[in-house]
Amino acid sequence: MMRITTKSRYAIRAIYALLMLNGENEPVSLKKISEYEDISLKYLEQIFSRLKRANIVTAARGISGGYMLSKNSEQISVKEIIYAMDGPIKPVDCIDNDGCNKASQCAVNWLWFELKKNVDNFFQNITLSDLKKKNKC
């Protein structure tokens, strides 16, 4: 079964919290995000380290420091966040020909590539801005 990891799910929740708490303009502390989403501060530190390396967030130091988005919310896709946490989504191991010695002659290999392409496209077409719009009541 293809699963999105806890790290990816928490990263999406944390980035959404960042967006809700700062309106995209002001840094937000990890402590504030931790309290807002009930995610361990230690775990958020790991998540934001990866998000920073992927240029999804930037860090601001100082008394009112924290993290903020490195781009507009319309420019950051859910796919970017998932890839930053876990790398490419692979519905099966043989998708990259490493997990199967018969991938090149497999009659159903195309099926897995199409699934990957569709999942990637789905997550690529949802931005943080979309998440924010969908969750307004």
C-alpha positions in Angstrom: 0.0 0.0 0.0 1.3 3.4 -0.9 1.4 5.7 2.2 2.3 9.3 2.9 4.6 9.2 5.9 3.9 10.8 9.2 6.8 13.2 8.6 5.2 14.4 5.3 1.8 14.7 6.9 3.1 16.7 9.9 5.2 18.9 7.6 2.1 19.8 5.6 0.2 20.5 8.9 3.1 22.6 10.2 3.4 24.6 7.0 -0.3 25.2 7.0 -0.1 26.4 10.7 2.8 28.7 9.7 0.6 30.2 7.0 -2.4 30.6 9.3 -0.4 32.1 12.2 1.7 34.6 10.2 -0.3 35.5 7.1 2.9 34.8 5.1 4.7 38.0 6.3 6.0 37.5 9.8 8.2 34.7 11.2 6.6 32.2 13.5 8.4 30.3 16.2 8.4 26.5 16.2 7.1 26.6 19.8 4.0 28.5 18.5 3.5 26.0 15.6 4.1 23.1 18.1 1.3 24.4 20.3 -1.0 25.2 17.4 -0.7 21.7 15.8 0.2 19.6 18.9 3.4 18.4 17.3 6.5 17.8 19.4 9.0 20.6 19.2 11.9 18.2 18.6 10.0 16.6 15.7 9.3 20.1 14.2 13.0 21.0 14.4 13.8 18.0 12.2 10.9 18.8 9.8 11.9 22.5 9.5 15.5 21.6 8.9 14.5 19.7 5.8 12.0 22.3 4.7 14.8 25.0 5.0 17.2 22.8 2.9 14.5 22.5 0.3 14.1 26.3 0.2 10.4 26.1 1.3 11.0 28.1 4.5 13.6 30.6 5.7 14.7 31.2 9.2 14.8 34.5 11.0 17.0 34.8 14.1 16.4 37.0 17.1 13.8 37.7 19.7 10.9 37.7 17.2 12.6 35.1 15.0 11.2 31.9 13.7 10.3 30.6 10.3 8.4 32.0 7.3 7.7 30.8 3.8 10.5 31.4 1.3 8.0 32.0 -1.5 4.4 33.0 -1.9 1.9 30.3 -0.9 0.7 30.1 -4.5 4.2 29.0 -5.5 4.6 26.1 -3.0 3.0 22.8 -3.8 2.1 19.9 -1.5 4.4 17.8 -3.8 7.4 20.0 -2.9 6.7 19.4 0.8 6.4 15.7 0.4 9.5 15.5 -1.7 11.4 17.5 0.9 10.4 15.1 3.6 10.6 11.7 1.8 11.8 12.1 -1.7 9.8 11.0 -4.7 6.5 9.1 -4.2 6.9 5.5 -5.3 3.8 3.4 -5.4 6.0 0.3 -6.0 9.7 -0.4 -5.6 10.3 -1.2 -9.3 9.3 2.3 -10.4 12.9 3.3 -10.6 14.1 -0.1 -11.9 16.1 -0.6 -8.7 13.6 -2.9 -7.0 13.0 -5.3 -9.9 15.3 -7.0 -12.4 12.4 -7.5 -14.8 11.2 -3.9 -14.9 12.4 -3.4 -18.5 10.3 -6.3 -19.8 7.4 -6.1 -17.4 4.0 -6.0 -19.0 2.4 -3.8 -16.3 5.3 -1.5 -15.6 3.4 1.3 -17.4 0.6 1.0 -14.8 2.9 2.0 -12.0 4.5 4.8 -13.9 1.0 6.2 -14.7 0.0 5.9 -11.1 3.1 7.8 -10.0 2.5 10.4 -12.6 -1.1 10.9 -11.5 -0.2 11.1 -7.8 2.6 13.6 -8.6 0.3 15.7 -10.7 -2.4 15.7 -8.0 0.0 17.0 -5.3 1.8 19.4 -7.7 -1.6 21.0 -8.5 -2.4 21.8 -4.8 -0.6 24.8 -3.4 -0.5 26.1 0.1 -2.8 28.9 -1.0 -5.3 26.2 -2.2 -5.2 24.6 1.3 -5.9 27.9 2.9 -8.8 28.7 0.6 -10.3 25.2 1.1 -10.2 25.5 4.9 -12.0 28.9 5.2 -15.4 28.5 6.6 
